[in-house]
Every structure is written in C-alpha cells, then in structure tokens.
C-alpha cells in the first residue's frame, strides 16, 4: 500500500451539491465549509501522531533489529525521547515480533487498518509493508518539527476551481511511483473529466477508503505549492458526477518529513494550468492558517 494521510488528518469531505462545471456562484455557506476544512487540516497536523511527528523509517533485515536511543542500536531513536535500549524487532520470514528490554514478546500486526503500536518513551513505532519490504515507522510526540509548526497557508477560496465533474468508469490497475523509486499497482475506477475556462481536462484517481484519491501536479508547483505535487480526496461518484473541489487540495506528508514514502502523481494527472486553490507550499506565510474568502 502507498503512504497517505491518516483518516482525520487533512481530509474532511464536505459535499456541496449543485455546482456548475464552470463559473460557479458560491454563497457564504460554501466559503464557511472550505474554511472549516482548512481549520480541520491544520488541527490534524498538530495532533501528537501526525506526519509532523515522524522521526524515522527503518527497514527490517532478517533476524534481530535492535532499537533505542543508544548509538549501538540498529535503529537509533532521538536521545531525549527514548531509552538507550528499548528492545528489538525480530523478523522471521513475514512474521514480526517485538521483544522489549525486559524480555516480553509482542506479535506485531502490520495491516493497514489496525497495526500494532510499540511504545518507547515518547516514541511510537509501527511496522509498514512496502512491496516486498517491511519497515519500522517511528513517530515522536515531542518532535521539534511538531513543536515548531507555524500552521499552513492557503490560496484565496476560488469557486471557479470547484467542479461538478463527469465520471467516466473504466476500472483498471495503474502504476503509481513513490519517492523511493518503487512502483505499485493501484486500482483506478475510471477518469474524472471537468471543464475549466472552456477547455476539457481529465484526472485519473485511485481509491482511498470510501473516497477517490487524486495525485496531481500543476504550474503552481514551480514556486507556490509543493514541488512534487498535491493531493485531493473527493466523495465517490454519484449519478455519474464527482464533487471535485481543488480548494480542498493539500500537501503530501513528504512536505514535512523525509521519512514518508509518498506516492507521486501519474503522468496523466499533470495539469497545464496553475491551480491557485488549496494549500500552499509549507513555510509560505507562517501563519496559524490564512483564509481569504474574497467576500
């Protein structure tokens, strides 16, 4: 599975029905709904288990993998956050067991839904699977990145970048490359088509839970938004339509940490115009969150 934002962080789906595919007129309730999404996004990033707390990603080797803040460990954790020797992850085939420093054994589940969480001081560790590799993801609730987080900034809300897009079903597997250079085959339900300034454009989403998940790039990536692209979740298609609102697009986890295995937008999802909506590049403005409704 590819690395995405956990449920509740950065993704708040608000369905606004009846939107025009071109210059949509939006009332105060629409602006309030996007502002609520922006606040939810920033609040989610401040949580003690958000991507801002990620302090390590360690790939397991067969046998014993020691972990702790001491330099002799295979996986070294922050000194101020974890004991010198916390324990060890034992890998036998595809079976992972955690053995604490006092000898207690804990079977480790690394399923996407309910992974086992191992605690060591203020550090929480889970095991993830990326193709044929297993790794340990470490998060620290006392992470300096979290403590120094100054919020996000957003483009002014633009109703013209909110579409009632047409859904063209064509379910198939498509390749999604991640920043590690690995490709995973993901299920795409079809193509989403929208009209902007008289031109037709298409995006190819994949599934994420009960949403459509879009990875896209546009001309703002050069200077205004995250260089590798942004993300967007929408409700599933209804009556052949998708509520596609770029005002709810957000930065991937790799914006904040080098330890995330972010997916990259497929070639089909590179838009030839500037999508001046949604979250800007991190560090642009340094505010709790900046909202400009245009009202």
Steps between C-alpha positions, in 0.01 A plus 500: 500500500615853440557758769221750548354721768323318785124540526416826676821678396469729204188334365160643586247427230217750472261423215366815334242400243373685197833651394538635147789353294620851412456832686314381806324755718575417863319637802629557854434137601742374238778730623430395860526131403842551339620708797390215730701257285806727526474512880452124514811457287718712730355346817576154360863588437531611863393162638765298692495223237499714184762487225684785674601253773673254265864457609610184326435231243715190545497197270505165675759236424446129577568417863545747785474878451577690820339838566567779751676833544845346545732526201568125501141418403406399148224764511598813691220711653522858635705504821262723693196288409587131539705273731850399396381146422124470453491151354521326163287412200551141389423418137443136406372473143196730506444462874604788725536477879600781733709401803520768769810565711351290782445202267125530437393390152229674298374370162491792256210550260593725209164512326388843376183507710619412851881484521668416830644808672821453699588771754847608611497818707320765292567302179232281340601240242299306243608256232408578138523292182619651172493239225739227621656702782399551862603809691454668838342846498582704812303802619594724793226704670777736617636552149662844447332516158160478669595751769625749241204459265362845421194396305404487134413762242237470229412671177189720507193280460410485131157356407613480135726214608207302644346269240213261456723274295394219270597147603598260220522147647791286382633297793856374458834480676737791443866541606571749778864589562617610845799708611698182572490421130265206554185448295177356637194403301190676634135469398360797308120500458511714187557856381360827638440768237446872567482821299709804598497823298348320205755215490447134589734335748520150645641354821542136596431429869559188706305378800573601859245346733158630401640794303666571169865597549666735251874558461557797272752759386447843346692817419494626860745223600785708361488765774173510695411142595693186590736410218396135464127573482197499726220269610121520498222275630144512374183301569444199276312566175124551527269498197797522267642810673794575731513799736852614405612796712863609465449737794537186715832388351783449748871429533632142515679375814841541330452875538578464870726197536760303301369176652171471311466277192283739301338401171558722198242625250466287187584667170130520412440728801733785404280803431630766258359794697551649847261363762502797737284333764557292810811473714817687407858387540592455868671806647317738270370765738560337842151549640270279703297480184422779260154518344391738228138454405483780248176624660 
